[in-house]
Amino acid sequence: MSAEKQFEMADLTDADVVRLAQSGDAAAFERIYRLHSRKVYNLCLRMAGDRTEAEDLTQDVFLQLFRKIGMFRGESAFSTWLHRVAVNTVLQRFRKKAPAETSAETILNPEEEFATLPTEFGGPDLRLNGVIDRITLHAAINELAPGYKAMFVLHDVEGYDHSEIARMFGCSVGNSKSQVHKARLQLRKVLRKALGHGKHGRPQSALGSHATNQPKYTLDYAHA
């Protein structure tokens, strides 16, 4: 895109840029890519947990955008619509993976190991503050089974509600709630191990004040 064209695009509203892209304007598509590619990449990285795959998924998302932008009707913010395109692209990738890697079974038919995780009533609750650094938390999330990781990220990181997640996965709201809960239990188990809990369930260092079963983590993958 020429400097003059970039200047012209910079003066347009997001709605104008989208309308131009819908009419096939290549410069408008480039403008959309420049504005949104980093956020799309971060979302793909959160869900896939692998930088190379996230880069590949980001390209897939914008390919889907090129094909589907005509379906955008302006009923929500364009960034919200693009976010959903990205989520669906990642989920489609999960479904296409080999059975050993796929998320479908761990979402809709969780393995017994996950389904029977103890709630450890009366035991010390794992809590998050400075004790668990960002790298440790990222690594723990990446140890979750793909289906659990996807639901955990969508609900507890991205802020989707259970009805939205249920529509994405084609499952019930109750199933979404159950899988997010199991993902939190598994994450707590991984984090306890990472923090070096002793034989009696006591961590080697004091823990802070925000429990892992509290949603909406702030995970800055752009600087990870």
C-alpha positions as CSV (number, residue, x, y, z in Angstrom):
1,M,0.0,0.0,0.0
2,S,1.4,3.4,-1.0
3,A,2.0,6.1,1.7
4,E,-0.8,8.2,0.1
5,K,-3.2,5.3,0.2
6,Q,-2.3,4.6,3.9
7,F,-3.0,8.2,4.7
8,E,-6.4,8.0,3.0
9,M,-7.3,4.9,4.9
10,A,-6.2,6.4,8.2
11,D,-8.8,9.1,7.8
12,L,-11.7,6.6,7.3
13,T,-13.8,5.1,10.1
14,D,-13.7,1.4,10.8
15,A,-17.2,1.1,9.3
16,D,-16.0,2.8,6.1
17,V,-12.9,0.5,5.9
18,V,-15.1,-2.6,6.3
19,R,-17.5,-1.4,3.6
20,L,-14.6,-0.9,1.2
21,A,-13.2,-4.4,2.1
22,Q,-16.7,-5.9,1.4
23,S,-16.5,-4.3,-2.1
24,G,-13.2,-5.9,-2.7
25,D,-10.8,-3.1,-2.0
26,A,-7.4,-4.6,-1.3
27,A,-6.1,-1.6,0.5
28,A,-9.0,-1.9,3.0
29,F,-8.2,-5.5,3.6
30,E,-4.6,-4.5,4.4
31,R,-5.8,-1.8,6.7
32,I,-7.9,-4.4,8.6
33,Y,-5.0,-6.7,8.8
34,R,-2.7,-4.0,10.2
35,L,-5.3,-3.0,12.8
36,H,-6.4,-6.5,14.0
37,S,-3.7,-9.1,13.2
38,R,-1.9,-8.8,16.5
39,K,-5.1,-9.3,18.6
40,V,-6.1,-12.2,16.4
41,Y,-2.6,-13.7,16.8
42,N,-2.8,-13.3,20.6
43,L,-6.1,-15.1,20.8
44,C,-4.9,-17.9,18.6
45,L,-1.8,-18.2,20.8
46,R,-3.9,-18.4,24.0
47,M,-6.0,-21.1,22.6
48,A,-3.4,-23.2,20.7
49,G,-0.4,-22.6,23.1
50,D,2.1,-22.8,20.2
51,R,3.6,-19.8,18.4
52,T,4.1,-21.5,15.1
53,E,0.5,-22.9,15.1
54,A,-0.8,-19.5,16.2
55,E,0.9,-17.8,13.2
56,D,-0.6,-20.4,10.9
57,L,-4.1,-20.0,12.5
58,T,-3.8,-16.2,12.1
59,Q,-3.3,-16.6,8.4
60,D,-6.3,-19.0,8.3
61,V,-8.5,-16.4,10.1
62,F,-7.7,-13.7,7.6
63,L,-8.3,-16.1,4.8
64,Q,-11.7,-16.8,6.3
65,L,-12.2,-13.1,6.7
66,F,-11.5,-12.6,3.0
67,R,-14.2,-15.2,2.1
68,K,-16.8,-14.2,4.7
69,I,-16.6,-10.5,5.2
70,G,-19.7,-10.1,3.0
71,M,-21.6,-11.8,5.9
72,F,-20.8,-9.0,8.3
73,R,-24.0,-7.0,8.8
74,G,-22.9,-4.5,11.4
75,E,-25.1,-6.0,14.1
76,S,-22.1,-6.0,16.4
77,A,-18.7,-4.3,16.4
78,F,-16.5,-5.6,13.6
79,S,-13.8,-6.5,16.1
80,T,-16.3,-8.7,18.0
81,W,-17.4,-10.4,14.8
82,L,-13.7,-11.0,13.8
83,H,-13.0,-12.4,17.2
84,R,-15.7,-15.0,16.7
85,V,-14.3,-15.9,13.3
86,A,-11.0,-16.4,15.0
87,V,-12.4,-18.6,17.7
88,N,-14.3,-20.7,15.2
89,T,-11.2,-21.1,13.1
90,V,-9.2,-22.4,16.1
91,L,-12.0,-24.8,17.1
92,Q,-12.2,-26.2,13.5
93,R,-8.4,-26.8,13.7
94,F,-8.9,-28.7,17.0
95,R,-11.6,-30.9,15.5
96,K,-9.5,-31.8,12.5
97,K,-6.6,-33.0,14.6
98,A,-5.8,-36.7,15.1
99,P,-7.8,-38.5,17.8
100,A,-4.8,-38.4,20.2
101,E,-4.8,-34.6,20.0
102,T,-8.4,-33.7,19.3
103,S,-10.5,-31.7,21.8
104,A,-13.9,-33.1,21.0
105,E,-13.7,-36.1,23.3
106,T,-12.2,-34.2,26.1
107,I,-14.9,-31.6,25.8
108,L,-18.0,-33.8,25.4
109,N,-16.8,-37.1,26.8
110,P,-14.1,-36.2,29.3
111,E,-11.8,-39.0,30.4
112,E,-12.4,-40.5,33.8
113,E,-9.2,-39.1,35.1
114,F,-10.5,-35.5,34.6
115,A,-14.1,-36.3,35.4
116,T,-13.2,-37.5,38.9
117,L,-10.6,-34.9,40.0
118,P,-11.0,-34.4,43.7
119,T,-12.3,-31.1,44.9
120,E,-10.1,-31.4,48.0
121,F,-12.6,-29.9,50.4
122,G,-10.8,-28.7,53.5
123,G,-7.5,-28.6,51.8
124,P,-5.5,-25.5,51.1
125,D,-6.8,-23.6,48.1
126,L,-4.3,-22.6,45.4
127,R,-4.3,-18.9,45.1
128,L,-2.8,-16.5,42.6
129,N,-0.7,-13.4,43.0
130,G,3.0,-12.8,42.8
131,V,3.8,-16.4,43.7
132,I,2.6,-17.7,40.4
133,D,4.4,-15.7,37.7
134,R,3.0,-15.3,34.2
135,I,5.3,-17.8,32.6
136,T,4.3,-20.5,35.1
137,L,0.6,-19.8,34.5
138,H,1.0,-19.9,30.7
139,A,2.9,-23.2,31.0
140,A,0.2,-24.7,33.2
141,I,-2.6,-23.6,30.9
142,N,-0.8,-25.2,28.0
143,E,-0.7,-28.6,29.9
144,L,-4.5,-28.7,29.8
145,A,-6.1,-31.0,27.3
146,P,-7.0,-29.0,24.2
147,G,-10.7,-29.0,24.8
148,Y,-10.3,-27.9,28.4
149,K,-7.8,-25.3,27.4
150,A,-10.1,-23.9,24.8
151,M,-13.1,-23.6,27.1
152,F,-11.0,-22.2,30.0
153,V,-9.5,-19.6,27.7
154,L,-12.8,-18.6,26.2
155,H,-14.6,-18.3,29.5
156,D,-12.0,-17.3,32.1
157,V,-9.6,-15.3,29.8
158,E,-11.7,-14.0,26.9
159,G,-14.9,-13.5,28.9
160,Y,-17.4,-15.5,26.8
161,D,-20.4,-16.6,28.8
162,H,-21.5,-20.2,28.9
163,S,-24.4,-19.8,26.5
164,E,-22.0,-18.5,23.8
165,I,-19.5,-21.2,24.5
166,A,-22.2,-23.9,24.3
167,R,-23.2,-22.6,20.8
168,M,-19.6,-22.6,19.6
169,F,-19.1,-26.2,20.7
170,G,-22.6,-27.5,20.0
171,C,-23.1,-28.6,23.6
172,S,-25.3,-27.7,26.5
173,V,-24.7,-24.8,28.9
174,G,-24.4,-27.3,31.7
175,N,-21.7,-29.1,29.8
176,S,-19.8,-25.9,29.3
177,K,-20.0,-25.1,33.0
178,S,-18.8,-28.6,33.9
179,Q,-15.9,-28.5,31.5
180,V,-14.7,-25.1,32.7
181,H,-14.9,-26.3,36.3
182,K,-12.9,-29.4,35.5
183,A,-10.4,-27.3,33.6
184,R,-9.9,-25.1,36.7
185,L,-9.4,-28.2,38.9
186,Q,-6.8,-29.6,36.5
187,L,-5.1,-26.2,36.3
188,R,-5.0,-26.1,40.1
189,K,-3.5,-29.5,40.2
190,V,-0.8,-28.5,37.7
191,L,0.0,-25.3,39.5
192,R,0.2,-27.1,42.9
193,K,2.8,-29.4,41.3
194,A,4.7,-26.4,39.8
195,L,4.8,-24.6,43.1
196,G,6.2,-27.7,44.9
197,H,3.5,-28.5,47.4
198,G,4.6,-30.8,50.1
199,K,3.3,-34.1,51.2
200,H,0.5,-32.5,53.3
201,G,-0.7,-30.2,50.6
202,R,1.2,-27.2,52.0
203,P,3.0,-25.0,49.5
204,Q,6.6,-24.2,50.1
205,S,5.8,-20.5,49.9
206,A,2.9,-18.4,51.0
207,L,0.1,-18.0,48.5
208,G,-1.9,-14.9,47.8
209,S,-5.5,-13.8,47.6
210,H,-7.1,-14.6,44.2
211,A,-8.2,-18.2,43.8
212,T,-7.9,-20.2,40.5
213,N,-11.6,-20.7,40.4
214,Q,-12.1,-17.0,39.9
215,P,-12.5,-16.0,36.2
216,K,-11.1,-13.4,34.0
217,Y,-7.3,-13.8,34.2
218,T,-5.2,-11.1,32.5
219,L,-2.7,-13.0,30.3
220,D,-0.6,-10.8,28.1
221,Y,0.7,-13.1,25.4
222,A,1.9,-10.2,23.3
223,H,4.8,-9.8,25.7
224,A,5.3,-13.5,26.7
